[in-house]
Amino acid sequence: MYKIGIDEAGRWPWLGPVVACAMTFNPENLPDKEFLDKLNDSKKLSEKKREELFKQLIEISKWKNPKIYFWVWVVDNFLIDEINIKQANKEAMRRALIELLRKITPDFTENWQADFINGVFIDWNDNYKFEELEKKPIFIVWGDAKVKEIWAASIIAKVFRDKLLKTYAELYPDLWLENHKWYGTKKHKEALQKKSNITWIHRLSYKPIKKILEKKEKLLLHVCCGPDATVPIMDLKDKYDLTCFWYDPNIQPKAEYDKRFKEFVKVCEIEKVPYIKWEYDVENFLNEIKWLENTPEKWEKCTKCYDLRLRRAAIEAKKLWIKYWTTTLNISPHKDLEKMFKIGDKYDLKHNLEFLKIAFRKNKGFERSVEYTKKHNIYRQNYCGCIYSDTFPEKYKKLDK
């Protein structure tokens, strides 16, 4: 009669498979007492000692008349996510048990009741029932410290899983897998602050991982005015953790600048998004476009203006550790999108950022912004703000001197 022990490794970690081992001693060729006395709960053994016992267990399972029989079954993180860890653990144990029974007797089939078993002993208290057995397994809390068959199964499962872990640790050095053994330690949590560090071996159904995946990426939105901010804010705020950055150095006179900023704040309050304001920087703008004042619209003068604003926004994004950024300038039908995107690429490369090339003017973006401003009574300007623009009002021409 065979007494079978089953244990698992990897039930509680945040990533990787769960590994179950079913094992039994050969009642006709038992290991000697000296070897049996070495067996202990795998968690109480040093890594070196576990490795030694693992090698010895494997060795005595190879003979024509082996001293032990065992089988290991692995259920990956994909099935864990699909059926939950408790059911995945049961399936790993069930499959390990079936294959072990096949090993013991070639006549075994899944529909055949095994009457040569003296008992199946499983660590912990899950109370699974296996159709392949006449009697339910016996569940023992801390069984891996009480039953030698469970002890041996725990050593095999644990070392088998650790070998997988070492391979994964080489594939994903940034996750410190060799330190936290896949559990939700401080090091692991720190590594997962970057969504990109969530791998194909993570258990995506686990709450900590789901929470990270559902966490919005931060995005800095450069804003040129209230009306142009409306559609970008509405389109982005549900997808990103949005912060608006007000920087408009080309607006003159100062009264106009203040008026536009006030309207922008109104939009932020309506949409409940935070904002940052940069200083009024008109002198810097005038220096930037010096000798280009009379160039046509959308030419060098405007390119310099785009560049100045996006340069400052990129610096702010880098300072705030915000990888994603874009600008509301992309909504205006009067702006050159190709130039805007090239400038964004330039500062991406310089600051290791990612400029979102979104043409907010598409899908009737500009029309939507007009409707929004009418609905909320938001001031819509009739010129870009530059005193050298074609649409600059005559009453401000004195500023051109």
SVG drawing of the C-alpha trace seen along z (x, -y; Angstrom):
<svg xmlns="http://www.w3.org/2000/svg" viewBox="-25 -103 49 108">
<polyline fill="none" stroke="black" stroke-width="0.4" points="0.0,0.0 1.2,-3.5 1.0,-6.5 1.1,-9.6 2.1,-13.1 1.3,-16.3 2.5,-19.8 2.8,-22.9 5.1,-25.9 4.2,-29.3 0.7,-29.7 1.0,-33.2 3.4,-35.1 2.4,-37.8 3.9,-36.1 4.8,-32.9 3.2,-29.4 2.1,-27.3 4.1,-24.0 2.7,-20.9 4.5,-17.6 2.9,-14.3 5.3,-11.6 5.4,-8.3 8.0,-5.9 8.2,-2.5 6.9,-0.1 9.0,2.7 12.2,0.7 12.2,-2.0 15.0,-4.5 17.2,-3.8 16.5,-5.4 19.5,-7.7 18.1,-9.3 14.5,-9.5 15.8,-11.3 17.3,-14.0 13.9,-15.0 12.3,-18.1 9.9,-20.8 11.5,-22.5 10.9,-26.0 13.0,-25.1 15.9,-23.9 18.7,-26.1 18.7,-26.6 21.9,-24.5 20.4,-21.7 17.2,-21.7 19.3,-21.4 21.3,-18.5 18.1,-16.6 16.5,-17.4 19.4,-15.8 19.3,-12.8 15.5,-12.4 15.9,-12.6 18.7,-10.1 16.8,-7.5 13.8,-7.9 15.8,-6.8 16.5,-3.1 14.6,-0.2 13.2,0.5 13.2,-3.1 13.0,-4.0 10.5,-6.8 8.0,-7.8 7.1,-11.4 5.5,-13.7 5.6,-17.5 2.8,-19.5 3.0,-23.2 0.0,-25.5 1.0,-28.8 -0.1,-32.3 -2.5,-32.4 -4.6,-29.6 -4.3,-31.1 -5.8,-34.3 -8.6,-32.4 -9.8,-30.1 -8.3,-31.7 -5.3,-30.4 -7.3,-28.0 -8.7,-26.1 -5.3,-26.3 -3.6,-24.9 -6.2,-22.0 -5.6,-21.4 -1.8,-21.3 -2.2,-18.8 -4.8,-16.7 -2.6,-16.4 0.5,-15.6 -1.5,-12.9 -2.8,-11.4 0.6,-11.2 2.1,-9.7 -0.6,-7.0 0.2,-6.2 3.8,-5.9 3.0,-3.5 0.8,-1.3 0.5,-1.5 -3.1,-0.2 -4.3,-3.4 -6.8,-5.6 -8.5,-8.7 -11.8,-6.9 -10.3,-4.0 -10.6,-4.0 -7.2,-3.5 -7.5,-0.8 -3.8,-0.4 -3.5,-3.7 -3.2,-3.7 -4.0,-7.4 -3.3,-10.8 -2.0,-13.4 -2.0,-17.1 -0.5,-20.1 -3.0,-22.7 -6.8,-22.6 -8.3,-23.3 -10.5,-20.2 -10.3,-19.3 -12.0,-16.2 -10.5,-14.3 -12.7,-12.0 -9.8,-9.7 -9.8,-8.7 -12.3,-6.6 -11.7,-8.6 -11.0,-12.3 -7.4,-13.2 -6.4,-13.9 -5.6,-17.5 -3.1,-18.4 -2.2,-22.0 1.6,-22.3 1.6,-18.8 5.0,-19.5 6.4,-19.4 4.6,-16.2 4.4,-13.8 7.6,-12.6 5.8,-12.1 4.7,-15.7 8.2,-16.8 9.7,-15.2 7.0,-16.6 7.6,-20.1 11.4,-19.8 10.9,-18.8 8.2,-21.4 10.2,-24.2 13.5,-23.5 11.8,-22.9 10.1,-26.3 13.4,-28.0 15.1,-26.8 12.3,-28.5 12.8,-31.6 16.5,-31.8 15.7,-31.7 13.1,-34.4 15.5,-36.5 18.0,-36.4 15.3,-37.5 14.0,-40.3 16.9,-41.7 15.0,-44.9 12.5,-43.0 14.9,-41.6 13.2,-38.2 16.1,-36.5 15.5,-38.7 11.8,-38.5 11.0,-35.1 8.1,-36.6 6.3,-37.8 4.9,-41.4 7.9,-42.7 9.0,-46.3 11.6,-45.8 9.0,-44.2 6.5,-47.0 9.2,-49.6 10.0,-47.8 6.4,-47.8 6.0,-51.5 6.8,-51.4 4.0,-49.6 6.6,-48.5 8.0,-46.2 4.8,-44.1 5.7,-41.0 4.0,-38.2 4.6,-36.0 2.7,-38.3 -0.7,-37.2 -2.8,-40.0 -5.9,-39.0 -4.1,-39.7 -5.4,-42.9 -1.9,-44.6 -1.1,-43.9 -4.6,-45.0 -4.3,-48.2 -1.0,-49.0 -2.4,-48.2 -5.4,-50.4 -3.3,-53.3 -3.2,-56.1 0.0,-57.2 0.9,-60.8 0.7,-63.3 1.7,-67.0 -0.6,-69.0 0.9,-72.3 -1.9,-74.8 -2.0,-77.9 -5.5,-79.2 -8.8,-78.2 -10.8,-77.5 -8.1,-75.3 -7.7,-73.4 -11.3,-72.2 -11.3,-69.3 -7.7,-68.0 -8.6,-68.0 -11.9,-66.2 -10.3,-63.6 -7.3,-62.9 -8.4,-63.2 -10.1,-59.8 -7.1,-58.0 -4.3,-59.8 -3.4,-61.4 -3.5,-64.8 -1.7,-68.0 -2.1,-71.2 0.9,-73.5 0.2,-77.1 3.0,-78.7 2.1,-81.4 4.9,-83.9 3.7,-85.4 0.5,-87.0 0.3,-90.8 -0.8,-93.0 -0.5,-91.8 -4.2,-92.4 -5.0,-90.0 -2.6,-87.4 -4.4,-87.7 -7.8,-87.4 -6.9,-84.3 -5.3,-82.7 -8.5,-83.4 -10.6,-81.6 -8.1,-78.7 -8.5,-78.3 -12.2,-78.3 -12.0,-75.3 -9.7,-73.4 -12.2,-74.0 -15.1,-72.8 -13.2,-69.6 -11.5,-69.2 -7.9,-68.9 -4.8,-70.5 -2.7,-73.0 0.7,-74.7 1.4,-78.3 4.7,-79.5 5.8,-83.1 4.9,-85.7 7.9,-85.4 7.2,-87.9 10.8,-89.2 12.1,-85.8 9.6,-85.4 10.6,-88.7 14.3,-87.7 13.4,-84.3 11.8,-85.8 14.2,-88.7 14.7,-89.6 11.8,-87.3 9.0,-89.6 7.7,-90.3 7.9,-86.7 4.6,-85.2 2.3,-83.2 3.3,-79.6 6.9,-80.3 10.1,-80.8 8.5,-83.2 5.8,-80.7 8.2,-77.8 10.3,-79.7 7.2,-80.3 6.2,-76.7 9.7,-75.6 9.9,-78.0 6.7,-76.8 7.3,-73.1 10.9,-73.5 9.7,-74.9 7.0,-72.2 9.5,-69.4 11.7,-70.8 8.8,-70.9 7.7,-67.3 11.3,-66.1 11.4,-68.0 8.1,-66.4 9.1,-62.9 6.2,-62.9 7.1,-60.8 4.1,-61.6 3.3,-65.1 1.6,-67.0 0.1,-70.4 -3.2,-72.1 -1.7,-73.9 -2.6,-70.8 -6.3,-71.7 -6.0,-74.9 -6.6,-74.8 -4.1,-77.6 -1.1,-75.6 1.3,-73.5 1.0,-70.0 4.0,-68.5 6.3,-71.2 4.7,-70.6 5.3,-66.9 9.0,-67.3 9.6,-69.7 8.0,-67.2 10.4,-64.4 13.4,-66.7 12.6,-67.2 11.7,-63.6 15.1,-62.6 16.8,-65.2 14.8,-64.5 13.8,-60.9 10.1,-61.8 7.2,-60.6 5.3,-63.4 1.8,-62.3 1.2,-63.2 -2.6,-63.8 -4.3,-66.0 -7.1,-67.3 -8.6,-69.1 -9.7,-65.8 -13.2,-64.4 -14.6,-67.9 -12.3,-68.9 -12.3,-72.6 -16.1,-72.6 -16.5,-70.9 -14.3,-73.4 -16.5,-76.2 -19.6,-74.5 -18.0,-74.1 -17.0,-77.8 -20.5,-78.9 -22.1,-76.5 -19.8,-77.7 -19.5,-81.3 -15.7,-81.1 -14.0,-84.0 -12.7,-83.0 -9.9,-85.3 -9.7,-86.4 -5.9,-86.4 -3.2,-84.0 -1.7,-86.5 1.3,-87.6 1.5,-91.3 3.0,-90.3 0.2,-88.0 -2.0,-88.9 -5.1,-89.1 -3.6,-91.3 -6.2,-94.0 -5.3,-97.5 -6.0,-99.1 -2.9,-97.3 -0.5,-98.3 1.3,-100.7 2.9,-97.6 4.6,-96.9 6.9,-99.9"/>
</svg>
